[in-house]
Amino acid sequence: MENVIQKKRMGGFAKAMLVTSSRANAIKYKKAFDEYLHKINSPYKAVVAFSGEIDGQTEASLNGFSSNSIPTEFEKNEYRFCWLPINFKLVLTNRFYIRCM
């Protein structure tokens, strides 16, 4: 990952969707990834997308903005990573994201 973030590959505009095996793992990896980004003083942020609530945690509580704002927020330059469970489909069509359940 350092090769992409620190060396600014793809013109410095790369974004990634990272798929996990479950909603719980999406939360776990998002939190660990946030810690890693903080540790390396990265200007970039990650979002997590999933449906419902896991142990009292929601997209809004983890991301700091509402679920409906994910497409708009993810377009911003600082958001480069989106964690989501494999059974949750977030389809990218041009600049819009559509939830498909």
ZIBELCOR-V534470 format. One record per run of one state. SS is the DSSP state (h for helix, s for strand, l for the rest). FROM is the first residue (numbers start at 0). LEN is the number of residues. If there is no record, write none. Layout:
SS:FROM:LEN / SS:FROM:LEN
This chain:
l:0:1 / h:1:4 / l:5:3 / h:8:4 / l:12:3 / s:15:5 / l:20:2 / h:22:17 / l:39:5 / s:44:5 / l:49:4 / s:53:1 / l:54:2 / s:56:1 / l:57:1 / h:58:5 / l:63:3 / h:66:9 / l:75:3 / s:78:7 / l:85:3 / s:88:5 / l:93:2 / s:95:5 / l:100:1
